[in-house]
Amino acid sequence: MTAKRTPLYHAFLARKAQMAEKAHFLTANAFTDPETEHFAVRNAAGLFEIFGQFLVEIAGANAKQFLNETLVADFTKVPVGGGVYCGILNETGGFIDDVITYRPAEDLFWLVPAPHRVARVEIYLRDRAKAYGAHVVSLGYRFTSLSLQGPQARACLAAVTEADVSGAVLPSFGVMTATVCGVEGVIVTRTGFTGELGYELWVPTEYAEAFYDSMLNTGAACGLVPCGAGSMGSLRIEKRFPIWGRDLGEDTTPIEAGLAWTVRPKASNYPGKALIERQKLDGPTRRLVLLEFPEGAGLPEMGAPVMADQELIGKITSTAFGHSVGRALALAYLPSAMAVDGQKVSVSGVETVVRLAALYDPKSLRSRA
């Protein structure tokens, strides 16, 4: 099947991007090279297209109750203008998807599935929502999703909007609608997948190309550069961020994935709650860990076996070179007894070290700036 083109296809070609197919769309993989763009995000700012990342709208008087009895977060604690990250689970506690959900108005929510999970999530939510009288619909191509990331992201954004985007007004996981780059109705959220201060911008698609050029041209004074998908993998693995389809799936639970903090105590039931509560109490049999390779070691292959005492104990689920920490990194599920910080294991004959926390900014101070 011929790959589809995103609204920024011609803008990417004009900037001489190296193109690649992601989720059946042709998009920019890099404009210079992934390492250079990685450091641009860590040191200044980068602008990514996250095409296929759609908003699923949930509306109605019972929308909050519906979400509270469907997702693991406590939606009674999510204020208007706020948001929360958590999982949509199946009956056995596995991830249908991990999502961010925003609350722009009292009875209105915008949920963000992974690009390749939109249809699955929309159908699942729509079917469950019938019992609550809630309305569920994907906003689809109405918006194009851009991600503005890096320590200079706020300065870049402030230069193209009169809205107050300070941390006091738009804190982490906050949401607002503003005029940005002269485009009305841009949804601005204080989120991202890089571990840096960042914003995700949902731009009405008919203005996407002009918006993209304007954002980059104005932001150049703050060090803003266009970035491709190639650097996103290295940025997120340094932060130990898992993704659905590699590190998360319908057979993995939040407790196994190190995401127990997303499961909030609440009276409401939700699919998989009994198993999740049991895992929280007894502990899971396996855990997702970060593997730190020695300096100079090459990247392991996806699916490479993880060994201990010549026994297979796990497989690599994600891997990338952590440019900021100067070494290859990987994620893998290991038996809980081996998921101990500092534990030594072997991958393809190379001794690696188990890490339970991110190697880059483990306390996430940069993204909360």
C-alpha positions as a printed NumPy array, in Angstrom:
array([[  0.   ,   0.   ,   0.   ],
       [  1.293,   3.456,  -0.908],
       [  2.185,   5.515,   2.135],
       [ -0.011,   8.523,   2.812],
       [  1.321,  12.065,   3.021],
       [  0.869,  14.281,   6.041],
       [ -0.218,  17.935,   5.664],
       [  3.425,  18.956,   6.14 ],
       [  4.845,  16.715,   3.425],
       [  5.74 ,  19.589,   1.091],
       [  7.036,  21.716,   3.976],
       [  9.374,  18.851,   4.885],
       [ 10.629,  18.48 ,   1.318],
       [ 11.239,  22.231,   1.126],
       [ 13.475,  21.909,   4.188],
       [ 15.269,  18.912,   2.614],
       [ 14.105,  16.414,   5.227],
       [ 15.118,  12.775,   5.073],
       [ 11.748,  11.052,   4.797],
       [ 10.609,   7.769,   6.342],
       [  7.352,   5.852,   6.626],
       [  5.812,   5.865,  10.106],
       [  2.384,   4.328,  10.76 ],
       [  1.672,   4.314,   6.992],
       [  2.501,   8.025,   6.64 ],
       [  5.552,   9.583,   4.997],
       [  7.063,  11.938,   7.529],
       [ 10.401,  13.547,   8.349],
       [ 12.937,  11.233,   9.962],
       [ 15.627,  13.933,  10.22 ],
       [ 16.507,  17.332,   8.818],
       [ 20.182,  17.172,   9.811],
       [ 20.772,  13.94 ,  11.734],
       [ 19.076,  12.371,  14.79 ],
       [ 21.985,  13.079,  17.153],
       [ 22.144,  16.776,  16.268],
       [ 18.385,  17.094,  16.67 ],
       [ 18.507,  15.209,  19.972],
       [ 20.906,  17.793,  21.398],
       [ 18.91 ,  20.66 ,  19.899],
       [ 15.946,  19.539,  22.027],
       [ 18.079,  19.039,  25.137],
       [ 19.808,  22.429,  24.792],
       [ 17.336,  24.752,  23.024],
       [ 14.151,  23.658,  21.235],
       [ 12.843,  21.384,  18.509],
       [  9.561,  21.19 ,  16.602],
       [  8.182,  17.752,  15.713],
       [  5.173,  16.64 ,  13.741],
       [  3.285,  13.831,  15.519],
       [  0.879,  13.064,  12.718],
       [ -1.807,  10.499,  13.353],
       [ -1.977,  11.606,  16.99 ],
       [ -5.653,  12.489,  17.081],
       [ -7.966,  13.811,  19.762],
       [-10.893,  11.619,  20.81 ],
       [-13.638,  13.785,  22.265],
       [-15.809,  12.564,  25.153],
       [-18.727,  14.821,  26.038],
       [-21.906,  14.777,  28.092],
       [-23.215,  15.221,  31.61 ],
       [-21.923,  11.76 ,  32.587],
       [-18.572,  12.013,  30.776],
       [-16.58 ,  12.306,  34.013],
       [-18.311,   9.288,  35.565],
       [-17.787,   7.304,  32.367],
       [-14.049,   8.028,  32.318],
       [-13.713,   7.397,  36.047],
       [-15.214,   3.939,  35.589],
       [-13.227,   3.161,  32.43 ],
       [ -9.672,   4.483,  33.001],
       [ -7.415,   3.959,  36.02 ],
       [ -6.996,   7.65 ,  36.964],
       [ -9.276,   9.443,  39.418],
       [-11.151,  11.887,  37.185],
       [-12.839,  13.524,  40.147],
       [ -9.426,  15.097,  40.806],
       [ -8.842,  16.406,  37.253],
       [ -9.778,  20.116,  37.159],
       [-11.089,  22.042,  34.177],
       [ -7.98 ,  23.124,  32.282],
       [ -6.02 ,  20.115,  33.517],
       [ -5.119,  16.666,  32.302],
       [ -3.832,  13.271,  33.413],
       [ -1.772,  10.383,  32.025],
       [ -3.011,   6.834,  32.63 ],
       [ -4.055,   3.562,  31.051],
       [ -7.164,   2.16 ,  29.418],
       [ -7.103,  -1.471,  30.531],
       [ -8.772,  -4.677,  29.433],
       [-10.435,  -7.094,  31.858],
       [ -7.102,  -8.765,  32.648],
       [ -5.385,  -5.451,  33.468],
       [ -3.455,  -5.171,  30.178],
       [ -3.058,  -1.915,  28.279],
       [ -5.544,  -1.258,  25.507],
       [ -3.543,   1.967,  25.358],
       [ -1.8  ,   4.494,  27.565],
       [ -3.296,   7.936,  27.044],
       [ -3.305,  11.543,  28.163],
       [ -6.785,  12.947,  28.8  ],
       [ -7.474,  16.682,  29.047],
       [-10.493,  18.437,  30.513],
       [-11.044,  21.726,  28.623],
       [-14.578,  22.217,  30.044],
       [-16.776,  20.8  ,  32.803],
       [-18.447,  18.09 ,  30.701],
       [-15.878,  17.861,  27.895],
       [-12.699,  15.746,  27.673],
       [-10.098,  15.198,  24.948],
       [ -8.294,  11.862,  25.067],
       [ -5.087,  11.227,  23.071],
       [ -4.429,   7.616,  21.962],
       [ -1.249,   6.413,  20.291],
       [ -1.467,   7.051,  16.525],
       [ -1.83 ,   3.354,  15.673],
       [ -4.427,   2.754,  18.43 ],
       [ -6.985,   5.449,  17.576],
       [ -9.527,   3.126,  15.936],
       [ -9.259,   0.481,  18.692],
       [ -9.647,   3.09 ,  21.45 ],
       [-12.495,   4.979,  19.764],
       [-14.529,   1.815,  19.154],
       [-13.913,   0.539,  22.688],
       [-14.872,   3.835,  24.331],
       [-17.876,   4.416,  22.112],
       [-19.273,   0.991,  22.955],
       [-18.779,   1.477,  26.719],
       [-20.088,   5.049,  26.65 ],
       [-23.567,   3.978,  25.51 ],
       [-24.501,   2.967,  29.049],
       [-23.591,   6.462,  30.3  ],
       [-25.172,   8.494,  27.53 ],
       [-21.748,   9.991,  26.775],
       [-20.749,  11.03 ,  23.26 ],
       [-17.438,   9.703,  21.851],
       [-15.949,  10.781,  18.5  ],
       [-12.468,  11.076,  17.022],
       [-11.691,  14.596,  15.832],
       [ -9.372,  12.948,  13.32 ],
       [ -7.777,  15.145,  10.678],
       [ -9.434,  18.29 ,  11.982],
       [ -6.177,  19.069,  13.771],
       [ -2.502,  18.458,  12.992],
       [ -0.419,  17.652,  16.063],
       [  2.936,  19.384,  16.552],
       [  5.257,  18.985,  19.524],
       [  7.399,  21.924,  20.647],
       [ 10.057,  20.626,  23.039],
       [ 13.127,  21.943,  24.854],
       [ 14.232,  24.402,  27.532],
       [ 13.522,  27.317,  25.164],
       [ 10.064,  26.008,  24.22 ],
       [  8.217,  28.524,  26.412],
       [ 10.177,  31.441,  24.961],
       [  9.444,  30.207,  21.425],
       [  5.744,  29.885,  22.162],
       [  5.486,  33.214,  23.982],
       [  6.924,  34.924,  20.896],
       [  3.992,  33.837,  18.722],
       [  1.003,  34.201,  21.067],
       [ -0.47 ,  36.813,  23.382],
       [ -1.77 ,  34.055,  25.671],
       [ -0.078,  33.612,  29.034],
       [  1.808,  30.329,  28.745],
       [  3.696,  30.687,  32.019],
       [  3.951,  27.72 ,  34.331],
       [  1.535,  29.365,  36.739],
       [ -1.209,  29.603,  34.118],
       [ -0.389,  26.485,  32.09 ],
       [  1.222,  23.921,  34.416],
       [  2.222,  20.38 ,  33.465],
       [ -0.69 ,  18.576,  31.762],
       [ -2.574,  21.861,  31.429],
       [ -4.7  ,  22.697,  28.379],
       [ -5.904,  25.951,  26.818],
       [ -7.11 ,  27.226,  23.465],
       [ -5.343,  30.272,  22.042],
       [ -4.417,  32.21 ,  18.927],
       [ -0.897,  31.129,  17.978],
       [  1.052,  32.334,  14.926],
       [ -2.089,  34.247,  13.971],
       [ -4.159,  31.032,  13.848],
       [ -7.254,  31.007,  16.028],
       [ -8.42 ,  27.912,  17.899],
       [ -5.031,  26.262,  18.445],
       [ -5.199,  23.792,  21.339],
       [ -2.106,  24.162,  23.512],
       [ -1.189,  21.451,  26.037],
       [  1.762,  21.378,  28.432],
       [  2.954,  17.872,  27.553],
       [  5.533,  15.997,  25.502],
       [  7.548,  12.8  ,  25.142],
       [ 11.111,  14.077,  25.449],
       [ 11.596,  14.789,  29.158],
       [ 12.024,  18.508,  28.507],
       [  9.778,  21.513,  29.031],
       [  7.332,  21.163,  26.165],
       [  4.013,  21.861,  24.546],
       [  1.842,  19.93 ,  22.125],
       [  0.031,  22.152,  19.646],
       [ -3.144,  20.999,  17.929],
       [ -3.377,  23.207,  14.851],
       [ -6.457,  23.391,  12.589],
       [ -5.191,  21.365,   9.635],
       [ -6.065,  23.941,   6.972],
       [ -3.44 ,  26.239,   8.535],
       [ -0.835,  23.589,   9.392],
       [  1.77 ,  24.354,   6.717],
       [  1.735,  28.139,   7.207],
       [  1.746,  27.651,  10.993],
       [  4.736,  25.313,  10.824],
       [  6.815,  27.738,   8.783],
       [  5.837,  30.703,  10.954],
       [  6.655,  28.848,  14.18 ],
       [ 10.096,  27.834,  12.92 ],
       [ 10.932,  31.214,  11.413],
       [ 10.027,  33.142,  14.566],
       [ 11.479,  30.543,  16.936],
       [ 14.863,  30.498,  15.189],
       [ 15.897,  33.411,  17.42 ],
       [ 15.425,  31.067,  20.425],
       [ 17.364,  28.237,  18.784],
       [ 14.289,  26.372,  17.488],
       [ 14.958,  23.84 ,  14.729],
       [ 12.781,  21.307,  12.88 ],
       [ 13.193,  17.771,  14.206],
       [ 12.222,  14.396,  12.783],
       [ 11.049,  11.108,  14.199],
       [ 14.61 ,   9.748,  14.332],
       [ 15.54 ,  11.683,  17.463],
       [ 12.325,  10.937,  19.35 ],
       [ 13.442,   7.394,  20.158],
       [ 16.688,   8.466,  21.81 ],
       [ 14.997,  11.281,  23.731],
       [ 12.291,   9.054,  25.16 ],
       [ 14.474,   6.077,  26.059],
       [ 16.786,   8.259,  28.174],
       [ 13.654,   9.067,  30.167],
       [ 12.591,   5.404,  30.327],
       [  9.283,   6.283,  28.67 ],
       [  7.512,   3.136,  27.389],
       [  5.396,   3.067,  24.225],
       [  2.489,   0.877,  23.231],
       [  3.37 ,  -1.872,  20.775],
       [  6.906,  -2.269,  22.073],
       [  7.009,  -1.908,  25.842],
       [  3.275,  -1.907,  26.556],
       [  0.527,  -4.153,  25.221],
       [ -2.686,  -5.906,  26.089],
       [ -0.626,  -8.466,  28.021],
       [  1.261,  -5.959,  30.213],
       [ -0.098,  -4.125,  33.249],
       [  0.751,  -0.685,  34.682],
       [  2.347,  -2.324,  37.714],
       [  4.636,  -4.464,  35.547],
       [  5.511,  -1.443,  33.398],
       [  6.585,   0.724,  36.329],
       [  3.507,   2.909,  35.973],
       [  1.89 ,   2.097,  39.318],
       [  1.882,   5.847,  40.069],
       [ -0.786,   6.324,  37.373],
       [ -3.209,   4.018,  39.214],
       [ -4.987,   6.246,  41.729],
       [ -6.938,   4.899,  44.741],
       [-10.653,   5.39 ,  44.127],
       [-13.957,   3.72 ,  44.913],
       [-14.99 ,   3.413,  41.262],
       [-14.457,   0.113,  39.526],
       [-12.8  ,  -0.076,  36.108],
       [-11.845,  -3.005,  33.85 ],
       [ -8.995,  -5.017,  35.339],
       [ -9.148,  -3.323,  38.751],
       [ -9.179,  -6.545,  40.803],
       [ -5.992,  -7.841,  39.158],
       [ -4.274,  -4.452,  39.389],
       [ -5.083,  -4.113,  43.087],
       [ -3.75 ,  -7.614,  43.695],
       [ -0.501,  -6.799,  41.846],
       [ -0.124,  -3.589,  43.842],
       [ -0.42 ,  -5.606,  47.048],
       [  1.571,  -8.723,  46.136],
       [  3.904,  -7.31 ,  43.491],
       [  4.121,  -8.443,  39.84 ],
       [  6.16 , -11.409,  38.672],
       [  8.034,  -9.237,  36.162],
       [  8.979,  -5.58 ,  35.755],
       [ 10.051,  -3.292,  32.93 ],
       [ 13.611,  -2.06 ,  33.46 ],
       [ 16.128,   0.144,  31.697],
       [ 19.36 ,  -1.562,  30.656],
       [ 22.528,   0.546,  30.588],
       [ 25.217,  -0.717,  28.223],
       [ 28.922,  -0.004,  28.741],
       [ 30.484,   2.904,  26.893],
       [ 31.419,   1.872,  23.355],
       [ 28.956,  -1.04 ,  23.15 ],
       [ 26.708,  -1.202,  20.098],
       [ 22.927,  -1.258,  20.079],
       [ 21.301,  -4.65 ,  20.667],
       [ 18.72 ,  -5.901,  18.206],
       [ 15.037,  -5.652,  19.014],
       [ 13.974,  -8.865,  20.697],
       [ 17.535,  -9.773,  21.685],
       [ 17.585, -12.208,  24.628],
       [ 18.535, -11.013,  28.101],
       [ 20.52 , -13.653,  29.969],
       [ 21.607, -14.312,  33.55 ],
       [ 23.667, -17.35 ,  34.569],
       [ 23.199, -18.67 ,  31.015],
       [ 19.408, -18.64 ,  31.385],
       [ 16.967, -16.62 ,  29.309],
       [ 15.224, -14.125,  31.599],
       [ 13.783, -11.592,  29.138],
       [ 13.909,  -9.906,  25.728],
       [ 14.664,  -6.375,  24.549],
       [ 11.475,  -4.412,  23.848],
       [ 13.026,  -1.044,  22.858],
       [ 16.52 ,   0.197,  22.161],
       [ 18.23 ,   3.446,  21.178],
       [ 21.491,   5.266,  21.75 ],
       [ 21.225,   7.766,  24.592],
       [ 23.226,  10.665,  23.187],
       [ 22.989,  12.73 ,  26.388],
       [ 24.335,   9.895,  28.532],
       [ 26.777,   8.602,  25.922],
       [ 25.797,   4.96 ,  25.721],
       [ 23.365,   2.439,  24.291],
       [ 20.166,   1.883,  26.256],
       [ 17.349,  -0.645,  26.103],
       [ 14.108,  -1.578,  27.83 ],
       [ 13.182,  -5.134,  28.792],
       [ 10.877,  -7.072,  31.124],
       [ 12.788,  -9.087,  33.72 ],
       [ 11.631, -11.328,  36.581],
       [ 10.999,  -9.153,  39.627],
       [ 13.818, -10.849,  41.514],
       [ 16.255,  -9.604,  38.839],
       [ 14.68 ,  -6.148,  38.487],
       [ 17.043,  -4.617,  41.032],
       [ 18.995,  -1.426,  40.432],
       [ 22.624,  -2.306,  39.734],
       [ 21.888,  -5.937,  38.846],
       [ 24.205,  -7.262,  36.089],
       [ 22.71 ,  -9.131,  33.138],
       [ 23.973, -10.066,  29.686],
       [ 22.675,  -9.092,  26.229],
       [ 24.367, -10.632,  23.178],
       [ 27.427, -11.367,  25.284],
       [ 27.669,  -7.802,  26.626],
       [ 27.332,  -7.201,  30.364],
       [ 24.698,  -4.541,  31.08 ],
       [ 23.401,  -2.912,  34.246],
       [ 19.758,  -2.816,  35.333],
       [ 18.436,   0.655,  36.101],
       [ 15.024,   1.305,  37.617],
       [ 15.013,   5.07 ,  37.051],
       [ 15.694,   7.215,  34.012],
       [ 19.365,   8.003,  33.416],
       [ 18.528,  11.517,  32.203],
       [ 16.905,  13.892,  34.722],
       [ 15.495,  11.057,  36.876],
       [ 13.401,  13.445,  39.001],
       [ 11.856,  15.077,  35.885],
       [ 12.718,  18.568,  37.058],
       [ 13.284,  19.872,  33.527],
       [  9.819,  19.098,  32.207],
       [  8.251,  20.821,  35.229],
       [ 10.215,  24.052,  34.862]])
